Amino acid sequence: MKPSLTLCLITCLCLSFSGMAANERQQERHSERQKDRQQERQPSRAQGLQTEPRRMVVNGPEQAVAMAQRQFRGKVLSVQSSGSGYRVKILNNHGQVFSVSVDAASGRVSRN
């Protein structure tokens, strides 16, 4: 084999191996960035304890009444604070009395 051909083959092999190594490093950096992004989206329990408290969607009984009346028509008889939000007692146009729960954290309104 000619020395110039040998030198050419060795150069080609070196270039292809260095390209493969660079590609592997690039893939490793990409996977590390993806892991970092996932960790940012899903904080650990220790991080969760240090974040500011979750804001409430419903900030008072007046807001709970307004939300309940948007879904259920009628006269509001009473509003009481419950463990997770508010309980609104409503008299509808048919003379029926029923309670509606308004979750303060999520704003979810449901008839009991």
Summary of the structure (lengths in Angstrom):
residues: 112
radius of gyration: 32.2
end to end distance: 90.3
largest distance: 104.6
contacts: 253
relative contact order: 0.10
helix: 50%
strand: 21%
